[in-house]
Amino acid sequence: MATLLDDPLMAERSLNQQIDWSELAQQLRDRALEDLVNHPQWRELKDILTSNIGKPEDKLEAIRQGTVSAILSLENGDNISENMQVLYKIDIRYGSKKNWGENIQTVKDALKALREELVKPSLNENLINAEVGEADHKLAEMLAALKEAYREVKDHLQKLKWQGRVLTFADLEIGALTALQNNPTIQLYYQQRWRSFLVDEFQDTNPIQGEILELLTQTADLTIVGDKKQSIYGFRRADIGVLINLENALLIIREMR
């Protein structure tokens, strides 16, 4: 609760999100599958297994064919659980050198690497087959209770602050952001007042400060100095993601130019 109260704006945004647990599980499955089939080693092993073919009567050839079929189906997003099990159960004890020649070890090594280095770790992460379970239902109930408790505590603290005529540093940040977002006159005034910005130690910027800076610098020059490796103020809501997102935005702008 203390963490939420220290960052009330982000807490409000997070708690007000409508979560579709089934959709979230689907997103996790899609992302895990995408990571798997786009892995450089996946493509390399696929090429090996596609280009090396044994004699039709050889059992290892049947395993190779089944493996390639599962690979192609996974790349199309079809029957994920079944095809992952096919790859998980790859058996390389079969195969005759007379049916394969010198390629037999290459194929066996590729099958083993696919099973041990890609498929098993992916299944162990338990994301590619993610499903909504009992723990998710309990978490949904806990979130509802957390929202109610947060609002009661926040309202009580707000009354105390009004009575004592005090503001926290987070209140000042939120007040500044709200004024800039909701009052075009205020935003225009400060955009015209400051035409250049230099922000040092940018890795210690928090998300609210990042939004304030974005509003102030829409028509201004912005220079930032920061180092991801020196981000040590997470305890006061600093978020290295603010720096990373800005870097990515600048890269996109450069590419467009």
C-alpha positions in Angstrom: 0.0 0.0 0.0 2.8 2.4 0.8 4.3 1.9 -2.7 0.9 2.8 -4.2 0.5 5.9 -2.1 4.0 7.1 -3.0 3.1 7.1 -6.6 -0.7 7.9 -6.7 -1.0 8.8 -10.3 0.6 5.5 -11.6 -1.3 3.6 -8.9 -4.6 5.1 -10.2 -3.8 4.2 -13.8 -2.8 0.7 -12.9 -5.7 -0.1 -10.6 -8.2 1.3 -13.1 -7.0 -0.9 -15.9 -9.6 -3.5 -17.0 -7.8 -6.8 -17.2 -9.1 -9.6 -19.5 -7.2 -12.5 -18.0 -8.0 -14.8 -21.0 -6.6 -12.1 -23.4 -3.6 -11.7 -21.2 -2.9 -15.4 -21.3 -3.3 -15.4 -25.0 -0.8 -12.5 -25.3 1.7 -14.5 -23.2 1.3 -17.5 -25.4 1.7 -15.4 -28.6 4.8 -13.7 -27.3 6.4 -16.9 -26.1 5.7 -18.6 -29.5 7.1 -15.6 -31.4 10.3 -15.6 -29.3 10.7 -19.3 -30.0 10.2 -19.4 -33.8 12.2 -16.2 -34.3 15.2 -17.5 -32.3 18.3 -17.6 -34.6 19.0 -21.2 -33.5 15.5 -22.2 -34.5 16.0 -21.1 -38.0 19.4 -22.7 -38.2 18.1 -26.1 -36.9 15.1 -25.9 -39.2 17.4 -25.5 -42.2 19.4 -28.5 -41.2 16.4 -30.7 -40.7 14.8 -29.6 -43.9 17.8 -30.1 -46.1 19.1 -33.5 -44.7 16.8 -36.4 -45.7 17.2 -40.1 -45.0 15.8 -43.1 -46.7 12.0 -43.4 -46.3 12.1 -46.7 -44.4 14.4 -45.3 -41.7 12.7 -44.5 -38.3 14.9 -41.5 -37.8 13.6 -40.2 -41.1 10.0 -40.5 -39.8 11.0 -38.6 -36.7 12.7 -35.9 -38.8 9.6 -35.6 -40.9 7.4 -35.3 -37.9 9.7 -32.7 -36.4 9.7 -30.6 -39.6 5.9 -30.8 -39.7 5.7 -29.6 -36.1 8.1 -26.8 -36.8 6.0 -25.5 -39.7 2.8 -25.9 -37.8 4.2 -23.9 -34.9 5.3 -21.1 -37.2 1.7 -20.9 -38.4 0.4 -20.9 -34.9 -1.4 -24.2 -35.2 -2.0 -26.8 -32.5 0.7 -25.3 -30.3 0.4 -27.7 -27.3 0.4 -30.8 -29.5 3.3 -29.7 -31.7 5.4 -28.7 -28.7 4.9 -32.1 -27.2 6.0 -33.7 -30.5 9.3 -31.7 -30.3 9.6 -32.4 -26.5 9.4 -36.1 -27.2 12.0 -36.2 -30.0 13.9 -39.5 -29.8 17.3 -39.7 -31.4 18.1 -43.3 -30.5 17.0 -44.5 -33.9 18.6 -44.2 -37.4 21.0 -46.3 -39.5 24.1 -44.9 -41.0 23.6 -46.9 -44.2 20.3 -45.0 -44.6 21.8 -41.6 -43.9 25.5 -41.7 -44.6 27.6 -39.0 -43.0 24.6 -36.8 -42.3 23.2 -38.9 -39.5 25.1 -37.2 -36.7 24.3 -33.8 -38.1 20.6 -34.6 -38.0 20.7 -36.2 -34.5 22.6 -33.2 -33.2 20.1 -30.8 -34.7 17.1 -32.8 -33.2 18.8 -32.9 -29.8 19.6 -29.2 -29.8 16.0 -28.4 -30.8 14.6 -30.4 -28.0 17.1 -29.5 -25.2 18.1 -26.0 -26.0 14.9 -24.5 -27.3 11.8 -26.5 -26.7 12.4 -27.7 -23.1 13.4 -24.2 -21.8 10.4 -22.7 -23.5 8.0 -25.2 -21.9 9.8 -24.8 -18.5 9.0 -21.1 -18.6 5.3 -22.2 -18.7 4.3 -19.2 -21.0 3.7 -20.9 -24.3 0.9 -22.9 -22.8 -0.3 -20.3 -20.4 -3.9 -20.7 -19.2 -6.1 -18.8 -16.8 -6.1 -20.8 -13.5 -7.2 -20.7 -9.9 -4.4 -18.4 -8.9 -5.5 -15.9 -11.5 -9.1 -15.9 -10.2 -7.8 -15.3 -6.7 -5.6 -12.5 -7.9 -8.6 -10.9 -9.6 -10.5 -11.0 -6.2 -7.4 -9.6 -4.4 -7.2 -6.7 -6.9 -10.8 -5.7 -6.3 -10.1 -5.6 -2.5 -6.9 -3.7 -3.1 -8.7 -1.1 -5.2 -11.2 -0.5 -2.4 -8.6 -0.3 0.3 -6.4 2.0 -1.7 -9.3 4.5 -2.4 -10.3 4.5 1.3 -6.7 5.2 2.5 -6.1 7.7 -0.2 -9.3 9.7 0.5 -8.4 9.7 4.3 -4.9 11.0 3.6 -6.2 13.6 1.2 -8.5 15.0 3.9 -5.6 15.1 6.4 -3.5 17.0 3.9 -6.2 19.5 3.2 -6.7 20.0 6.9 -2.9 20.5 7.5 -2.5 22.5 4.2 0.4 20.3 3.2 1.5 18.6 -0.1 3.9 15.8 -0.8 6.5 15.9 -3.5 4.4 13.5 -5.5 1.4 15.9 -5.1 3.5 18.7 -6.6 4.5 16.5 -9.6 0.9 15.4 -10.2 -0.4 19.0 -9.8 2.2 20.2 -12.4 1.3 17.4 -14.9 -2.4 18.0 -14.4 -2.1 21.7 -15.0 0.0 21.2 -18.2 -2.4 18.5 -19.5 -5.7 20.3 -18.8 -4.9 23.9 -19.3 -3.6 24.9 -22.8 -2.8 28.4 -21.6 -0.4 27.1 -18.9 1.2 24.6 -21.3 1.8 27.4 -23.9 3.2 29.8 -21.3 5.9 27.4 -20.2 6.6 26.1 -23.7 7.4 29.7 -24.7 9.3 30.5 -21.5 11.8 27.7 -21.9 13.1 27.0 -25.4 16.0 24.7 -24.4 16.3 21.9 -21.8 19.3 20.1 -20.4 18.5 17.2 -18.1 21.4 15.5 -16.3 21.2 12.1 -14.6 18.2 11.3 -16.8 18.4 7.6 -15.8 16.9 8.7 -12.4 13.8 10.3 -14.0 10.4 8.9 -13.0 7.4 8.4 -15.4 5.5 11.5 -14.2 8.6 13.7 -14.7 9.0 12.1 -18.1 5.5 13.1 -19.1 6.0 16.7 -17.8 9.2 17.0 -19.8 7.4 15.6 -22.9 4.8 18.3 -22.7 7.3 21.1 -22.1 9.6 20.1 -24.9 7.2 19.6 -27.8 8.6 22.8 -29.5 11.9 23.1 -27.6 15.4 21.7 -27.9 16.1 18.8 -25.5 19.5 17.5 -24.4 19.7 14.6 -21.9 22.6 13.0 -20.1 22.2 9.6 -18.6 23.6 6.2 -18.1 21.5 3.1 -17.7 24.1 1.4 -15.5 23.9 4.2 -13.0 20.2 3.9 -12.3 20.0 3.5 -8.5 17.0 5.5 -7.4 14.3 3.0 -8.1 13.2 3.3 -4.4 12.0 6.9 -5.2 10.2 5.9 -8.4 13.0 6.4 -10.9 12.3 4.3 -13.9 15.1 3.5 -16.5 12.2 2.8 -18.9 11.8 6.6 -19.3 15.3 6.9 -20.7 15.0 3.8 -22.9 11.6 4.9 -24.3 13.1 8.3 -25.2 16.1 6.7 -26.9 13.8 4.5 -28.9 11.6 7.5 -29.9 14.7 9.4 -31.1 15.9 6.4 -33.1 12.5 6.2 -34.8 12.7 10.0 -35.6 16.2 9.6 -37.1 15.1 6.7 -39.2 12.1 8.6 -40.6 14.4 11.5 -41.5 
